[in-house]
Amino acid sequence: MSRMQCNPIPRHLCRAAVLGAALCVTPLASRAQEDARQTGNPSVASEARLHVDGDSATHSPQKTFFVKRDLVASGIAFAASVAVSSFDLRIAHWARSADVQGDSSRHDRISTATRVNETPLTIAAFATWGIGRLAHSETTADVGLHTFEALVLTTGISEVLRGTIGRTRPREAPEDPFLFKPGKGFTQFETRSYPSLHTAAAFATATALVGEIRLRRPEATKWAAPLLYTAAMVPGLTRIYLDQHWASDVVAGGFVGALLGSRVVSYAHSHRRNRLDRALLAVNVVPDGYGRTLVVAELPW
């Protein structure tokens, strides 16, 4: 891998880019999780999710998947990514410097870490749902299903955005962070940079899990949220290191994932189960006792 010798970027600019992503998505996630807490009561039966507790009885359930303030949040997030884009080239130069790149072993370790992307995360979420169904654990199945839904939605929307915008990756245009080829991202990997799908998937997972924890074990949120959001930032940073994304791609990806992850959980817990939920959470697949076939049986929970 070729390396460019550059003057290191001031540390405060690197920190600003990282903190920009965190500040952009964390308030959104916290607010959405509070929406879910106010509009859903985990102590009631799953099929009665329109009931709320006494403290939030005056709040109406979330009527639509997206709410009006999401438009404002999206505008703020877009402005933040535009602001960070003015530092994209300097951050890329810093990430390409010999001190940051290090030796081949560091490069190999980071390349391995970046394999945690939307595919293994989606498979893990689906497997969690499956384990919950087999173990007759409604909580496990519910968390797995909503995380899976958030990841599928995040991946689909991110791919449409990436394909339409067609921003060229830094590896292909090392000195031009503003090279766009609209529509080319659907057919060319090198023009599929904005937003970062690795980051979007990581934040969708973290936000969905934090939302579910907030609903079921509010006291655990204070330690679970920092750990999950810190872990969610790792894929984006590795992609900058590997010259696959500009810093503004990471900021945008973090917001997309946080928005969709929070909305899936908030909407799911403020409405009765939709057809998919009823199909995947209200039935169970069990052996027929003869080792040959499976039967589908309704469960009381």
N, C-alpha and C positions, 0 to 999 in steps of 0.2 A: 504494500500500500504506500503510495507516494505521500510525502508530508511536505507541507509548506512551512518555511521559516518565517515567522511573523512576530511583530511586537505583541507581547501579551496584552490582552484587553484588561482595562482596570477591573479589579475585583468587584467594585460596586456596580458596574454595568452587568456583569454576569449574574450577580445576586438579584439585580433589578428584574432581569428576564425571568429568573426562577420564581421570584416572589410575585411577579406579575401574573403568572399562571395560577399560583395559589390564591392570590387575592381575588382573581377573577371568578374562580369556581367555588371557593369555600363559602362565601356568603350565600350564593345561590343554593348550594346543597343544604346548608343549615336552615334556610328559610323554607325550602321544600319539605325538609324533614319535619319542621314544625307544623307545616300544613297537614302532613300525614298524621301527625300526632293529634291535631285538633279535630280532624275529620274522621278518624278511625279509632276504634277502641278494641285492642287486641283481646280483651277479656271476654268479648261476646262471641257467639257462634259465627263461623266463617260466612254463612249465608245471610247474616244480619248485619252486614258491614255498613249500612247506612246509619246505624245507631251511633251516637256519640256520648261522651261522658258529660257530667253536669257542668264542668268548667267550659266546655266548648259547645254547649247545646245551641248557642246562638249563631254558630258558624254553619253555613251551608256546605254540603259536600261539593267537591270540585266538579263542576258541571261538564267541563271539557278537558281533554288531555292537556292542552296548553292553556294558559291563562294570560290575561292582558299584560301583566307585568313581565312575562317572559319576553315580550317584544322589547321592552325597555332594557332588560338584562342582556338581551342579544345585541342591542345597539351598543351598550357599554362594553361588552366583550369584544365586539368587532373593532371599536375604537381603541381598546387596549392592544389588540393584535396589530393594528396599524401603527400605534405608537412604538411598540416593540420592534416592528419591522425596520424602523430607522436605525436600529442597532444590529440588525441581522448580520450584516457583513462583518462588523467588528467582532461579534460573538463567534461567527464562523472562523475568522482568522485566529482567534484565541483557541478555539477547539482544535484547530489543525496544527497548532504549534507543537514543536517537538517535546516540550515539557509536559503538555497535556496528553499527547498521544502515547508517550512512553515507549516501552519495548513491545515486541510481538506478543508476549504473554499477557500484557495488559489488554492489548487489542483483542486477543482471543477470549479473555474472560468477559469483556464487555459485549463482544459479539454473541457469546452464549447467553448473556443476560437478556439481550434484546429479542431472544426467541420467545419470550413470554409476551405473546401478542393476542389478537382477537380470537385466533383459532383455538389454542389451548384453554383460554379463559372461557370460551363458549362451551367447549366440551366439558370442562370442569363443572360449569353451572348446570349443564344438562345431566351430568352424572350425579350431582348433588340432589337434583330433583328425583332421579331414579332411585337413589339410596333411600331418600325419604319415603318414597312410595313403598319400597320393599320392606322398610323398617316400620311402616305404619306411623311415621312421624310427620304430622301435618306441618309443623314449623319448618323442618328441614326441606320438605317438598316445596313449601310456599316460598321460602327464601331462594331455593335453587331455581324455581320457575321464574320468579320475577327478575332475578339476575340474568337468567337466560334471555328473557324477553328484552331487557334493557340492552344487552349485548347485540342481539340480532337487529334491533332497531337502530342502535348506534352505528353498527357496521354498514347497514344499508344506506342510511342518510349520509354518513361520511363518504362512502364510495360515490354517491351521486354528486356531492359537493366537490370532491377531488376531481372527478371526471369532468365536471362542467367548468370549474375554474382553471384547471390545467396549469398549475404553477410548476415550474421546473425545479427539480431537486438541486441542492447546492453542489452535489458531486458532479452534476452535468453542466451547471453554470456557476462555477466557483466564485465569480466576481460580479454576478448579476442576480440579486435576490428578487428582482421585479420582472423576470422573464415569464410571461404567461402565454399559454397556447390553449385558449378556450376550447373545450370539447375533446382535446387530444388525450386527456387523462383516462378516458375510457379504454383506449387502446395502447397507450404508452406508459409504462411504469415510471419512466424518468420525468413525466409531467404530471405526477400524482402526489404532490407534496403538501397541499393545503386543504384541509387540516391534517394533522398527524393522526393516523388511525391507531397506532400503538398507544398514544396518549389518550385518545378518546375512549378506547376500550378499557384502559386501566382506570380512568376516572368514572366511567359508567359502572364498572364493577365496584369500586370503592364507595361511590355514592349510594348505590343500591343497597350494599351491605350495611353502611352506616344508617341508612333510613330504616332498614329492618331491625337493626339493633336498637335504634332510638324508640321504636314502637314496642319492642318486647322487653328490653332491659335498658331503660334510660340511664341507669347509673353506670353502665359499662361504656357509654358513649364517650366519656371524657378521656378514656385511654384508647379505645378502639379507633375513634376518628383520626387522631394524629398519626397512629401507626398505618392505617389504611391509606390516608391521603399522602403520607410520605412515600409509601411503597408505590403509589400511583404515579408519582413524579419520576420514578426511575426510568421507565421505558422511554419517555420523551428526552431525558438527558442523554441516554445511550444513543438515541437516533441523531442528536446533534453531534455527539462525539464521532459517530460513524459517517458524518457528512450526508446523511439521508434527509434531514429536515432542517429548515431555518427555525430560529427561536420562536418567531411569530406563528409558525405552524403548530408548535407545541402549545402555545397559549390558546389558540383557536380549538385545537383538539381537546384540551382539558375542559373548555367550556361546553363543547358539544356533548361530551361524555357525561359531565356533571348534570347538565340540563335534562338529558334523556333518562339517565339513571334515576334522578330525583323524581321526575314526572311519572315514570312507570310505577314506582313504589307509592307515591302520593295518590295517584289515580286508583290503583288497585285496592288500596285500603280505605277509600272513601266511597266505593261503589260495591254493589253486589257483584259476585263473580261473573265474568263474561263467559262466553261459550268455551273459549280455550281453557280458562281456569277450571270450569266445571268438568270439562272433558279430561283434564290432566290431574286434577286434584280430588275429584269426587268419586273416582273409580280406582280400582287396584287390580293389577295383573298378578295372579297367583298360580302355582303349579296345580294340575288337576288331580294329583295324588298317584298318577300312574307313570310319571316320568316321560310322558309323550307330548302332551299338549298343555296349553295355558287357557285359563278361563278368566273372564272379566267379572268382578264382583263388586257391588256397591258396598261402601263402608259407612258405618254410622256417623263418622266424623266428617 
